[in-house]
Amino acid sequence: MKALAFLFVALLLAAETAPMTIYAAEEHSTYVAPLADPVLEARAKALQKELRCLVCQGQSIDESNADLATDLRRLIRQQIQQGLSDDDIKNFLVARYGVFVLMKPPVQQDTAFLWFGPAILVLVGAGVIGVTIVRSRRRLATDPAGDLDP
Amino acid sequence: MIGELGQLALCLALALSLVQAFAGFSGAARGSARIMAMGRGAALGSFVFIALAFFTLMFAYVTSDFSVWAVAENSHTAKPLIYKISGVWGNHEGSMILWLLILGIYSAAIAMTQPVGHQANAELGSRALGVQALIAIAFLVFVLLTSDPFVRLYPPPFEGNGLNPLLQDPGLAFHPPLLYLGYVGLSAAFSFAAAALLDKRNDAAWVRRARPFATAAWTALTLGIAAGSWWAYYTLGWGGFWFWDPVENASLMPWLIATALIHSMMATERTGAFKSWTLLLAIAAFSFSLIGTFLVRSGVLNSVHSFANDPKRGMFILMILFVSITAPLTLFAWRAPKLTPGAPFDLASRETGILINNLLLTVSAATILTGTLYPLVLDAAEGIKISVGPPYYTATVIPMLALLAIAMPLGPIFLWRRSDWRAGLYALRYGFAAALVALLAALAIARPLSALGLLAVTLGIWLIAGSMTDLARRAGSWRKLTLLPSGAWSVALAHAGLGVVALGVAGATIWKSEAIAVVAPGQTMNVGAYTLRLDSTERVEGPNYTADRASITVLSGGKVITVIHPEKRSYPVEQQVTTQSSIRTTVISDLYVVLADAREGGGWVVRAYVNPLAPFIWLGALVMALGGFVALGGRVAARARAARPSMAVSEPAE
């Protein structure tokens, strides 16, 4: 059933391959009718923020005038209505466009430094600060001279 | 004629910069007051000629002289005057001339503020001017070889190509100059740091000279980033204000490092602590400015900011970047071991607070750099394309900034060197109470409930109340608040301002409501507590565009509040369409309405947002910048008092 849904959507998209230009707001409406169910619409909104508009300059499909962004906004609403989960929709788009479409890169071997680098840096830095303070306190104990500032 | 005049002025500025470099370094090496004075004179002369080149270019724009290449490429006779003027820097060539102009301003300021009579200080300033001259030479050669705006076109075209309509906005008049005042201002701190490394005496005297420049640069950078964010907010038409776009990141990284720098400088100037670290930060801050320039100008990044970029220019800037990072770092490796340690300090001290600040700010900058460059590196190394977007930065940078916000009110409460931590925490009891009340209030009122939103509100109020508590504690009574030293005010304003920003960001991202609907004239739609009624649309003619202009009546509780007029503009010369959103603000909330597009049968797609607290983002940034101005004002006043010893009033430095 899921495979059938994918096929349907893929055909649908293939049928309306819109020209991918950045400034085409005039020819092409950016309007996508919101889903009637507010819970599903909220899901669609949240999902939009995590998907990249591939022809834009670093924008998500949530805030782009590009045709592709409009098409993808429509697509995820169709898929949500068909009962697909967020992960299903993301997997579909990743299969179609690659991980480039995800605003949040997946945690895997080649993104390990990206994801864990900051935490490692904070820990290393905290260690350096710790050593600095311990040394400084030792000097303070042996060199009590120097008045306290107001 | 005018084009050649500009080019000649750039060449003369280059010649004078060579003199400035030579006289700056050799005058200091020989201790010759006359040669050092020559260096200062050359700095002023170089500034005058760069200013001449800049105004020559502006003249060519204003008079629509299309025989000048840059003007033909980026201007048009029908463009309003303000965009002819600000259009000077709305492109690569012109923005580099602005960059040089501001570098010249800072060099001239270093030359003019050189105190007389003190030999070591004179040598320090002279070497700093030498380093400034080297930077100017590199960028003048860059402009003359790869980005000359004065190249002639023959025959001159009858009409120019016009300016990207997105840039035809008052934002272009403020955002780039402020940002460059910040970016390039960090060159002054860099130059003094390099000068200190070249000096055998190696003390912390350079910090005293460099600190006002770093504060000025930080203030300008704060305002520049805020102006850019505001511009994006009202012009892009989706209610967003920060996109973690690579070019935005390129301005945020130097800001984070500059923030770390002005804190670290405070400690170094006061107690001599962190001497080598402050030197490193001064080098890093300007390096990040150059990295930003490289990322934007080379075209390695796709961004809304990357107008007219060229890989050849990228190579040139990469070379400048390489030299200006490696040369001072080599000097640093040589000199740093000889630095004497500053006064020791205890765990509960302001120094510890500054270390925490420096750690979190520098790691945040490093994280943003990683996130910005990672896709490029991965693509080059393995051919894998990934996107690093807002969710990544929310997951990594926001926690670090939250930790920073927790620590921020503590720093100013603790004393230098040694402090009683119990007394410090007790002094902040009203701050704790206010943050707790804010948390409970947010729990009761704010819907939807969001952990991130609650955290932002709690920390925002913690910052604001903590800063006010500190002011009250220092003053002792309301009447004495005005007697507090400017340093206390500047810290409180800068810290509280960030709290205001945090509230705004939380409101505008987590608690915004939005609606999109197709409405025909006479029909209504709802957003938040407002009802919008489309009354009519009409076609209006602008100076160089035609627009569809809507009249939309805003109602709340059945009562008419106002009529707003969002526009959709079409620029025939550039063949682009822009949205001119209509924002009705009550300061605590923005109603943001966009006329999106026309539907068949007379209906219009209208997008509307209610962004609670959104104006706080930019108000907060203004408060932070005000802190910078107060600090600068205090310095100027202190200098004036020092110049008249008889009038001296004793006042603590911080």
Chai-1 contact restraints between the chains, C-beta under 6 A:
chainA,res_idxA,chainB,res_idxB,connection_type,confidence,min_distance_angstrom,max_distance_angstrom,comment,restraint_id
A,Y23,B,Q576,contact,1.0,0.0,6.0,A-B,restraint_1
A,A25,B,V577,contact,1.0,0.0,6.0,A-B,restraint_2
A,E26,B,V577,contact,1.0,0.0,6.0,A-B,restraint_3
A,S29,B,D597,contact,1.0,0.0,6.0,A-B,restraint_4
A,T30,B,A596,contact,1.0,0.0,6.0,A-B,restraint_5
A,Y31,B,V605,contact,1.0,0.0,6.0,A-B,restraint_6
A,E50,B,P391,contact,1.0,0.0,6.0,A-B,restraint_7
A,R52,B,S387,contact,1.0,0.0,6.0,A-B,restraint_8
A,Q57,B,N302,contact,1.0,0.0,6.0,A-B,restraint_9
A,Q57,B,S303,contact,1.0,0.0,6.0,A-B,restraint_10
A,Q57,B,V304,contact,1.0,0.0,6.0,A-B,restraint_11
A,G58,B,D245,contact,1.0,0.0,6.0,A-B,restraint_12
A,E63,B,W238,contact,1.0,0.0,6.0,A-B,restraint_13
A,E63,B,G240,contact,1.0,0.0,6.0,A-B,restraint_14
A,V99,B,I386,contact,1.0,0.0,6.0,A-B,restraint_15
A,F100,B,K385,contact,1.0,0.0,6.0,A-B,restraint_16
A,F100,B,S387,contact,1.0,0.0,6.0,A-B,restraint_17
A,M103,B,S387,contact,1.0,0.0,6.0,A-B,restraint_18
A,M103,B,G389,contact,1.0,0.0,6.0,A-B,restraint_19
A,M103,B,P391,contact,1.0,0.0,6.0,A-B,restraint_20
A,K104,B,P391,contact,1.0,0.0,6.0,A-B,restraint_21
A,K104,B,Y392,contact,1.0,0.0,6.0,A-B,restraint_22
A,P105,B,I386,contact,1.0,0.0,6.0,A-B,restraint_23
A,P105,B,V388,contact,1.0,0.0,6.0,A-B,restraint_24
A,L114,B,Y374,contact,1.0,0.0,6.0,A-B,restraint_25
A,G117,B,T370,contact,1.0,0.0,6.0,A-B,restraint_26
A,P118,B,V363,contact,1.0,0.0,6.0,A-B,restraint_27
A,P118,B,T367,contact,1.0,0.0,6.0,A-B,restraint_28
A,P118,B,T396,contact,1.0,0.0,6.0,A-B,restraint_29
A,L121,B,V363,contact,1.0,0.0,6.0,A-B,restraint_30
A,L121,B,A366,contact,1.0,0.0,6.0,A-B,restraint_31
A,V122,B,V363,contact,1.0,0.0,6.0,A-B,restraint_32
A,G125,B,L359,contact,1.0,0.0,6.0,A-B,restraint_33
A,I129,B,L355,contact,1.0,0.0,6.0,A-B,restraint_34
A,I133,B,L347,contact,1.0,0.0,6.0,A-B,restraint_35
A,S136,B,P344,contact,1.0,0.0,6.0,A-B,restraint_36
A,S136,B,F345,contact,1.0,0.0,6.0,A-B,restraint_37
A,R137,B,D346,contact,1.0,0.0,6.0,A-B,restraint_38
A,R139,B,P344,contact,1.0,0.0,6.0,A-B,restraint_39
A,L140,B,P344,contact,1.0,0.0,6.0,A-B,restraint_40
A,L140,B,D346,contact,1.0,0.0,6.0,A-B,restraint_41
A,G146,B,A343,contact,1.0,0.0,6.0,A-B,restraint_42
A,L148,B,R418,contact,1.0,0.0,6.0,A-B,restraint_43
A,D149,B,L415,contact,1.0,0.0,6.0,A-B,restraint_44
A,D149,B,W416,contact,1.0,0.0,6.0,A-B,restraint_45
